[in-house]
Amino acid sequence: MSRGILIVISGFSGVGKGTLVHELLSRYDNYKLSISATTRKPREGERDGVDYFFLSMSEFDKMIAKEELIEYAKYVDHYYGTPRKYVEETLESGKDVILEIEIQGAAKIKKRYPEALMLFVAPPSARELCRRLTERGTESREDIDSRMRRAVEESEGIENYDYLVVNDDLDECVEETHNLIQREYNSIGRQLDFIRKIQGELKEYLKGE
């Protein structure tokens, strides 16, 4: 059984990352979502252990001290991190693990897992991003302005990702993202066992001539 692909999905707050990931999980069987730990309070409808592990700052600090997080980062006054155990066990089982994380954490993941597939989700325009944040109805005007300022900073790091996906039409965005992930299975770096096999077979063939 081949090891699964670690998929990092980042993007500006309000761009629709969560919706994209939800659709990938509901439409395709091989994807598993790594649940992040966070110190922020749950939004309406969010459940502990399903959407996030909602922790106190002291609980989060203990996970850091025990090296139980692959990465962690601060975003708009709250901390987010990726628990290590679930990710490793799921990849070894052959499933693809999706990490929906911010750009700071994504950079740390890439250092630890150079083979990770890095996808950045963008809106069709800055105006559309602001509209989505406003219509979400979960943040104050001050929070929205803070997230837009953060987006300006994050835009400087897009070049560090492997692919950019524009979330304009959701169905097209889901299909494009899925196709990019499946294509990754055919990359040279993930086909080394087959390459060595065919190289050996060719050499054996020449010996028999």
MIDOSE-1310 file (N, C-alpha, C; in nm, 2 decimals, decimal comma, always signed):
residues 209
msrg	+0,08/-0,12/+0,00/+0,00/+0,00/+0,00/+0,09/+0,12/+0,00; +0,06/+0,22/-0,09/+0,14/+0,34/-0,10/+0,10/+0,44/+0,01; +0,19/+0,52/+0,05/+0,17/+0,62/+0,15/+0,08/+0,73/+0,09; -0,01/+0,78/+0,17/-0,10/+0,89/+0,12/-0,03/+1,02/+0,10
iliv	-0,09/+1,11/+0,04/-0,04/+1,24/+0,01/-0,08/+1,34/+0,12; +0,02/+1,42/+0,17/-0,01/+1,52/+0,26/-0,05/+1,65/+0,18; -0,17/+1,70/+0,20/-0,21/+1,81/+0,12/-0,24/+1,93/+0,21; -0,17/+2,04/+0,18/-0,18/+2,16/+0,26/-0,27/+2,26/+0,18
isgf	-0,38/+2,30/+0,23/-0,47/+2,40/+0,17/-0,47/+2,52/+0,25; -0,42/+2,63/+0,19/-0,42/+2,76/+0,26/-0,50/+2,86/+0,18; -0,52/+2,98/+0,23/-0,59/+3,08/+0,16/-0,64/+3,19/+0,26; -0,68/+3,30/+0,20/-0,72/+3,41/+0,28/-0,85/+3,38/+0,36
sgvg	-0,86/+3,44/+0,48/-0,98/+3,42/+0,56/-1,10/+3,46/+0,48; -1,20/+3,38/+0,47/-1,32/+3,42/+0,40/-1,33/+3,37/+0,26; -1,22/+3,31/+0,21/-1,21/+3,27/+0,07/-1,29/+3,15/+0,03; -1,33/+3,07/+0,14/-1,41/+2,95/+0,11/-1,33/+2,82/+0,13
kgtl	-1,22/+2,83/+0,20/-1,14/+2,71/+0,22/-1,22/+2,60/+0,28; -1,29/+2,63/+0,39/-1,37/+2,53/+0,46/-1,47/+2,47/+0,37; -1,54/+2,54/+0,29/-1,64/+2,49/+0,20/-1,58/+2,40/+0,10; -1,46/+2,44/+0,04/-1,39/+2,36/-0,05/-1,35/+2,22/+0,01
vhel	-1,29/+2,23/+0,13/-1,25/+2,10/+0,19/-1,37/+2,01/+0,22; -1,48/+2,07/+0,27/-1,60/+2,00/+0,30/-1,65/+1,92/+0,18; -1,65/+1,99/+0,06/-1,69/+1,93/-0,06/-1,60/+1,81/-0,11; -1,47/+1,83/-0,09/-1,37/+1,73/-0,12/-1,40/+1,60/-0,04
lsry	-1,42/+1,62/+0,09/-1,44/+1,51/+0,18/-1,57/+1,44/+0,15; -1,68/+1,51/+0,11/-1,81/+1,45/+0,09/-1,82/+1,39/-0,05; -1,74/+1,43/-0,15/-1,75/+1,38/-0,28/-1,65/+1,26/-0,31; -1,54/+1,26/-0,24/-1,43/+1,16/-0,26/-1,40/+1,08/-0,14
dnyk	-1,37/+0,95/-0,15/-1,35/+0,87/-0,03/-1,21/+0,87/+0,03; -1,11/+0,91/-0,05/-0,97/+0,89/+0,00/-0,92/+1,00/+0,08; -1,00/+1,11/+0,10/-0,95/+1,23/+0,17/-0,99/+1,22/+0,32; -0,90/+1,25/+0,40/-0,92/+1,27/+0,55/-0,88/+1,40/+0,59
lsis	-0,95/+1,47/+0,68/-0,92/+1,60/+0,72/-0,85/+1,59/+0,86; -0,73/+1,65/+0,87/-0,66/+1,66/+0,99/-0,73/+1,78/+1,08; -0,78/+1,74/+1,19/-0,85/+1,84/+1,27/-0,74/+1,92/+1,35; -0,75/+2,05/+1,34/-0,66/+2,14/+1,40/-0,70/+2,17/+1,55
attr	-0,60/+2,20/+1,63/-0,62/+2,25/+1,76/-0,62/+2,40/+1,76; -0,70/+2,47/+1,84/-0,70/+2,62/+1,84/-0,74/+2,67/+1,98; -0,69/+2,79/+2,00/-0,73/+2,85/+2,13/-0,85/+2,95/+2,11; -0,90/+2,96/+1,99/-1,01/+3,05/+1,97/-1,14/+2,99/+2,02
kpre	-1,24/+3,07/+2,04/-1,37/+3,01/+2,08/-1,45/+2,96/+1,96; -1,53/+2,86/+1,99/-1,61/+2,80/+1,87/-1,71/+2,90/+1,82; -1,72/+2,90/+1,68/-1,83/+2,98/+1,62/-1,96/+2,90/+1,63; -2,07/+2,96/+1,60/-2,20/+2,89/+1,61/-2,20/+2,77/+1,52
gerd	-2,24/+2,66/+1,57/-2,24/+2,53/+1,49/-2,12/+2,45/+1,50; -2,01/+2,51/+1,54/-1,88/+2,43/+1,54/-1,88/+2,34/+1,66; -1,82/+2,22/+1,64/-1,82/+2,12/+1,75/-1,67/+2,08/+1,78; -1,65/+2,07/+1,91/-1,52/+2,02/+1,96/-1,49/+1,88/+1,91
gvdy	-1,37/+1,86/+1,86/-1,33/+1,73/+1,81/-1,38/+1,69/+1,67; -1,46/+1,78/+1,62/-1,51/+1,76/+1,48/-1,46/+1,87/+1,39; -1,48/+2,00/+1,43/-1,44/+2,11/+1,35/-1,29/+2,15/+1,39; -1,27/+2,16/+1,52/-1,14/+2,19/+1,58/-1,14/+2,12/+1,72
ffls	-1,02/+2,11/+1,77/-1,00/+2,08/+1,91/-0,99/+2,21/+1,98; -1,09/+2,26/+2,05/-1,09/+2,39/+2,12/-1,02/+2,38/+2,25; -0,90/+2,44/+2,26/-0,82/+2,43/+2,38/-0,80/+2,56/+2,45; -0,77/+2,55/+2,58/-0,72/+2,67/+2,65/-0,58/+2,70/+2,62
msef	-0,52/+2,81/+2,65/-0,39/+2,84/+2,62/-0,29/+2,75/+2,69; -0,33/+2,71/+2,82/-0,24/+2,62/+2,89/-0,24/+2,48/+2,83; -0,35/+2,44/+2,78/-0,36/+2,31/+2,72/-0,28/+2,31/+2,59; -0,28/+2,42/+2,52/-0,21/+2,43/+2,39/-0,06/+2,43/+2,42
dkmi	-0,02/+2,50/+2,53/+0,12/+2,51/+2,57/+0,17/+2,37/+2,60; +0,09/+2,28/+2,67/+0,13/+2,15/+2,70/+0,16/+2,07/+2,58; +0,08/+2,08/+2,47/+0,10/+2,01/+2,35/+0,23/+2,05/+2,28; +0,26/+2,18/+2,29/+0,38/+2,23/+2,23/+0,50/+2,17/+2,31
akee	+0,49/+2,17/+2,44/+0,60/+2,12/+2,52/+0,63/+1,97/+2,50; +0,52/+1,89/+2,47/+0,54/+1,75/+2,45/+0,57/+1,72/+2,30; +0,58/+1,82/+2,22/+0,61/+1,80/+2,08/+0,50/+1,72/+2,01; +0,38/+1,75/+2,05/+0,26/+1,67/+1,99/+0,20/+1,75/+1,87
liey	+0,26/+1,86/+1,83/+0,21/+1,94/+1,72/+0,31/+1,94/+1,61; +0,27/+1,91/+1,49/+0,36/+1,92/+1,37/+0,40/+2,06/+1,35; +0,31/+2,15/+1,37/+0,33/+2,30/+1,35/+0,23/+2,37/+1,43; +0,26/+2,50/+1,46/+0,16/+2,58/+1,52/+0,19/+2,73/+1,49
akyv	+0,09/+2,81/+1,49/+0,11/+2,95/+1,45/+0,00/+3,04/+1,52; +0,04/+3,17/+1,53/-0,06/+3,26/+1,59/-0,13/+3,33/+1,47; -0,26/+3,35/+1,47/-0,33/+3,41/+1,37/-0,44/+3,50/+1,43; -0,44/+3,63/+1,41/-0,54/+3,72/+1,47/-0,57/+3,69/+1,61
dhyy	-0,47/+3,69/+1,70/-0,48/+3,68/+1,84/-0,51/+3,54/+1,89; -0,51/+3,44/+1,81/-0,54/+3,30/+1,85/-0,43/+3,21/+1,79; -0,41/+3,10/+1,86/-0,31/+3,00/+1,82/-0,39/+2,88/+1,75; -0,32/+2,83/+1,64/-0,37/+2,71/+1,57/-0,25/+2,61/+1,56
gtpr	-0,28/+2,48/+1,56/-0,17/+2,38/+1,55/-0,23/+2,25/+1,49; -0,14/+2,17/+1,44/-0,17/+2,04/+1,38/-0,12/+1,93/+1,46; -0,21/+1,85/+1,52/-0,16/+1,73/+1,60/-0,09/+1,63/+1,51; +0,02/+1,58/+1,56/+0,11/+1,49/+1,48/+0,05/+1,35/+1,46
kyve	+0,00/+1,29/+1,57/-0,03/+1,14/+1,57/-0,13/+1,11/+1,46; -0,24/+1,18/+1,45/-0,34/+1,15/+1,35/-0,29/+1,16/+1,21; -0,21/+1,26/+1,18/-0,15/+1,28/+1,04/-0,07/+1,16/+1,00; +0,03/+1,12/+1,09/+0,12/+1,01/+1,05/+0,04/+0,88/+1,03
etle	-0,05/+0,85/+1,12/-0,12/+0,72/+1,11/-0,21/+0,72/+0,99; -0,27/+0,83/+0,95/-0,36/+0,83/+0,84/-0,28/+0,82/+0,71; -0,17/+0,89/+0,70/-0,08/+0,88/+0,58/-0,03/+0,73/+0,56; +0,01/+0,67/+0,67/+0,06/+0,53/+0,66/-0,05/+0,44/+0,61
sgkd	-0,17/+0,47/+0,64/-0,28/+0,38/+0,60/-0,32/+0,40/+0,45; -0,25/+0,49/+0,39/-0,28/+0,51/+0,24/-0,38/+0,62/+0,21; -0,43/+0,68/+0,31/-0,53/+0,79/+0,29/-0,45/+0,92/+0,27; -0,52/+1,01/+0,19/-0,46/+1,15/+0,17/-0,51/+1,24/+0,29
vile	-0,42/+1,31/+0,35/-0,46/+1,39/+0,46/-0,46/+1,54/+0,42; -0,57/+1,61/+0,44/-0,58/+1,75/+0,41/-0,56/+1,83/+0,53; -0,46/+1,92/+0,53/-0,44/+2,02/+0,63/-0,49/+2,16/+0,58; -0,59/+2,21/+0,65/-0,64/+2,34/+0,62/-0,58/+2,44/+0,72
ieiq	-0,47/+2,50/+0,68/-0,40/+2,58/+0,78/-0,35/+2,71/+0,72; -0,31/+2,80/+0,80/-0,27/+2,94/+0,76/-0,13/+2,93/+0,71; -0,09/+3,04/+0,64/+0,04/+3,04/+0,57/+0,16/+3,02/+0,65; +0,15/+3,07/+0,78/+0,27/+3,05/+0,87/+0,29/+2,90/+0,90
gaak	+0,18/+2,83/+0,93/+0,19/+2,69/+0,96/+0,23/+2,61/+0,84; +0,18/+2,65/+0,72/+0,21/+2,58/+0,59/+0,36/+2,58/+0,57; +0,43/+2,69/+0,59/+0,57/+2,70/+0,57/+0,64/+2,60/+0,66; +0,60/+2,58/+0,78/+0,66/+2,49/+0,87/+0,64/+2,34/+0,83
ikkr	+0,52/+2,32/+0,78/+0,48/+2,18/+0,72/+0,58/+2,15/+0,61; +0,60/+2,24/+0,52/+0,68/+2,22/+0,40/+0,83/+2,18/+0,44; +0,87/+2,25/+0,55/+1,01/+2,21/+0,60/+1,02/+2,07/+0,65; +0,91/+2,03/+0,72/+0,91/+1,90/+0,79/+0,87/+1,79/+0,69
ypea	+0,78/+1,83/+0,59/+0,74/+1,73/+0,49/+0,76/+1,79/+0,35; +0,88/+1,79/+0,30/+0,91/+1,85/+0,17/+0,82/+1,79/+0,06; +0,77/+1,67/+0,07/+0,69/+1,61/-0,03/+0,54/+1,66/-0,03; +0,51/+1,74/+0,07/+0,37/+1,78/+0,08/+0,32/+1,86/-0,04
lmlf	+0,20/+1,85/-0,08/+0,14/+1,92/-0,19/+0,08/+2,05/-0,14; +0,13/+2,16/-0,19/+0,09/+2,29/-0,13/-0,01/+2,36/-0,23; -0,13/+2,39/-0,18/-0,23/+2,45/-0,26/-0,28/+2,58/-0,19; -0,29/+2,69/-0,27/-0,33/+2,82/-0,22/-0,46/+2,85/-0,29
vapp	-0,57/+2,88/-0,21/-0,70/+2,92/-0,26/-0,72/+3,07/-0,25; -0,75/+3,13/-0,37/-0,77/+3,27/-0,38/-0,90/+3,31/-0,43; -0,95/+3,43/-0,40/-1,08/+3,48/-0,45/-1,06/+3,53/-0,59; -1,16/+3,56/-0,67/-1,14/+3,62/-0,80/-1,10/+3,76/-0,79
sare	-1,12/+3,83/-0,67/-1,08/+3,97/-0,66/-1,08/+4,00/-0,51; -1,01/+4,11/-0,47/-1,01/+4,16/-0,33/-1,15/+4,21/-0,29; -1,22/+4,27/-0,38/-1,35/+4,32/-0,35/-1,45/+4,20/-0,31; -1,43/+4,09/-0,39/-1,51/+3,97/-0,36/-1,48/+3,91/-0,22
lcrr	-1,35/+3,91/-0,19/-1,31/+3,86/-0,06/-1,37/+3,94/+0,05; -1,37/+4,07/+0,04/-1,43/+4,16/+0,14/-1,58/+4,13/+0,15; -1,65/+4,11/+0,04/-1,79/+4,08/+0,04/-1,82/+3,95/+0,11; -1,74/+3,85/+0,09/-1,76/+3,72/+0,15/-1,74/+3,73/+0,31
lter	-1,64/+3,80/+0,35/-1,62/+3,82/+0,49/-1,74/+3,89/+0,56; -1,79/+3,99/+0,49/-1,90/+4,07/+0,54/-2,03/+3,99/+0,55; -2,05/+3,91/+0,44/-2,18/+3,83/+0,44/-2,17/+3,71/+0,53; -2,05/+3,67/+0,57/-2,04/+3,56/+0,67/-2,11/+3,59/+0,80
gtes	-2,10/+3,72/+0,84/-2,17/+3,77/+0,95/-2,12/+3,72/+1,09; -2,00/+3,68/+1,09/-1,94/+3,63/+1,22/-1,84/+3,73/+1,28; -1,80/+3,83/+1,20/-1,69/+3,92/+1,25/-1,75/+4,07/+1,25; -1,69/+4,15/+1,34/-1,72/+4,29/+1,34/-1,65/+4,36/+1,22
redi	-1,68/+4,49/+1,20/-1,61/+4,56/+1,10/-1,46/+4,57/+1,13; -1,43/+4,58/+1,25/-1,28/+4,58/+1,29/-1,21/+4,45/+1,26; -1,28/+4,34/+1,29/-1,23/+4,21/+1,26/-1,21/+4,19/+1,11; -1,30/+4,24/+1,03/-1,29/+4,22/+0,88/-1,17/+4,30/+0,83
dsrm	-1,16/+4,43/+0,88/-1,04/+4,51/+0,84/-0,91/+4,44/+0,88; -0,91/+4,37/+1,00/-0,79/+4,30/+1,04/-0,76/+4,19/+0,95; -0,86/+4,12/+0,90/-0,84/+4,00/+0,82/-0,80/+4,05/+0,68; -0,85/+4,16/+0,63/-0,81/+4,21/+0,50/-0,66/+4,26/+0,51
rrav	-0,62/+4,32/+0,62/-0,48/+4,36/+0,63/-0,39/+4,23/+0,64; -0,44/+4,13/+0,70/-0,37/+4,00/+0,71/-0,35/+3,94/+0,57; -0,46/+3,96/+0,49/-0,46/+3,90/+0,35/-0,35/+3,97/+0,27; -0,33/+4,10/+0,29/-0,22/+4,17/+0,22/-0,09/+4,11/+0,25
eese	-0,06/+4,08/+0,38/+0,06/+4,01/+0,42/+0,07/+3,87/+0,36; -0,03/+3,80/+0,36/-0,03/+3,66/+0,32/-0,01/+3,65/+0,17; -0,05/+3,75/+0,09/-0,04/+3,75/-0,05/+0,11/+3,75/-0,09; +0,20/+3,79/-0,01/+0,34/+3,79/-0,04/+0,40/+3,65/-0,03
gien	+0,33/+3,55/+0,02/+0,38/+3,42/+0,03/+0,32/+3,32/-0,06; +0,24/+3,36/-0,15/+0,17/+3,27/-0,25/+0,27/+3,20/-0,33; +0,38/+3,26/-0,37/+0,48/+3,20/-0,46/+0,54/+3,08/-0,40; +0,53/+3,06/-0,27/+0,59/+2,94/-0,21/+0,50/+2,81/-0,22
ydyl	+0,39/+2,83/-0,28/+0,30/+2,71/-0,30/+0,32/+2,65/-0,43; +0,27/+2,52/-0,45/+0,28/+2,45/-0,57/+0,18/+2,49/-0,68; +0,06/+2,52/-0,63/-0,05/+2,55/-0,72/-0,14/+2,66/-0,66; -0,20/+2,74/-0,75/-0,30/+2,84/-0,71/-0,44/+2,80/-0,76
vvnd	-0,54/+2,80/-0,68/-0,67/+2,76/-0,72/-0,76/+2,88/-0,69; -0,83/+2,93/-0,79/-0,92/+3,05/-0,77/-1,06/+2,99/-0,74; -1,12/+3,03/-0,63/-1,25/+2,98/-0,59/-1,35/+3,09/-0,63; -1,39/+3,07/-0,76/-1,50/+3,16/-0,82/-1,63/+3,08/-0,82
dlde	-1,62/+2,97/-0,90/-1,73/+2,87/-0,90/-1,69/+2,75/-0,82; -1,77/+2,72/-0,72/-1,73/+2,61/-0,62/-1,71/+2,48/-0,69; -1,81/+2,43/-0,78/-1,79/+2,30/-0,84/-1,67/+2,29/-0,92; -1,64/+2,40/-1,00/-1,51/+2,40/-1,08/-1,39/+2,40/-0,99
cvee	-1,39/+2,47/-0,88/-1,28/+2,47/-0,78/-1,26/+2,34/-0,72; -1,36/+2,27/-0,68/-1,35/+2,13/-0,62/-1,29/+2,04/-0,72; -1,34/+2,04/-0,85/-1,29/+1,95/-0,95/-1,14/+1,98/-0,98; -1,11/+2,10/-0,99/-0,97/+2,14/-1,02/-0,88/+2,09/-0,91
thnl	-0,92/+2,11/-0,79/-0,84/+2,08/-0,67/-0,82/+1,92/-0,67; -0,92/+1,85/-0,69/-0,92/+1,70/-0,69/-0,82/+1,65/-0,80; -0,83/+1,71/-0,92/-0,75/+1,67/-1,03/-0,60/+1,70/-1,00; -0,57/+1,81/-0,94/-0,43/+1,84/-0,91/-0,38/+1,74/-0,81
iqre	-0,46/+1,70/-0,71/-0,41/+1,60/-0,61/-0,39/+1,47/-0,68; -0,48/+1,42/-0,76/-0,46/+1,29/-0,83/-0,34/+1,29/-0,92; -0,32/+1,40/-0,99/-0,20/+1,41/-1,08/-0,07/+1,40/-1,00; -0,07/+1,44/-0,87/+0,05/+1,43/-0,79/+0,09/+1,29/-0,77
ynsi	+0,00/+1,19/-0,78/+0,04/+1,05/-0,76/+0,13/+1,00/-0,88; +0,13/+1,07/-0,99/+0,21/+1,03/-1,11/+0,34/+1,11/-1,11; +0,37/+1,20/-1,01/+0,49/+1,27/-1,01/+0,61/+1,18/-1,00; +0,72/+1,21/-1,05/+0,84/+1,13/-1,04/+0,88/+1,09/-0,90
grql	+0,87/+1,19/-0,81/+0,91/+1,17/-0,67/+0,82/+1,06/-0,60; +0,70/+1,04/-0,65/+0,61/+0,94/-0,59/+0,61/+0,81/-0,66; +0,69/+0,80/-0,77/+0,69/+0,68/-0,85/+0,83/+0,61/-0,85; +0,91/+0,64/-0,75/+1,05/+0,59/-0,75/+1,05/+0,44/-0,74
dfir	+0,96/+0,37/-0,67/+0,96/+0,23/-0,66/+0,94/+0,17/-0,80; +0,84/+0,22/-0,87/+0,81/+0,17/-1,00/+0,93/+0,20/-1,10; +0,99/+0,32/-1,08/+1,10/+0,35/-1,17/+1,22/+0,25/-1,15; +1,25/+0,22/-1,02/+1,36/+0,12/-1,00/+1,32/-0,02/-1,05
kiqg	+1,19/-0,05/-1,04/+1,14/-0,18/-1,09/+1,16/-0,19/-1,24; +1,12/-0,09/-1,31/+1,13/-0,10/-1,46/+1,27/-0,09/-1,50; +1,36/-0,02/-1,43/+1,50/-0,01/-1,46/+1,56/-0,15/-1,45; +1,53/-0,22/-1,34/+1,58/-0,35/-1,31/+1,53/-0,45/-1,42
elke	+1,41/-0,44/-1,46/+1,35/-0,53/-1,56/+1,42/-0,51/-1,69; +1,45/-0,38/-1,73/+1,51/-0,35/-1,85/+1,65/-0,41/-1,86; +1,72/-0,40/-1,75/+1,86/-0,45/-1,74/+1,86/-0,60/-1,75; +1,76/-0,67/-1,69/+1,75/-0,81/-1,70/+1,72/-0,85/-1,84
ylkg	+1,64/-0,78/-1,91/+1,60/-0,81/-2,05/+1,73/-0,80/-2,13; +1,81/-0,70/-2,11/+1,93/-0,69/-2,20/+2,03/-0,81/-2,17; +2,03/-0,86/-2,05/+2,12/-0,97/-2,02/+2,07/-1,10/-2,09; +1,95/-1,10/-2,12/+1,89/-1,22/-2,19/+1,91/-1,22/-2,34
e	+1,95/-1,11/-2,40/+1,96/-1,09/-2,54/+2,07/-1,19/-2,60
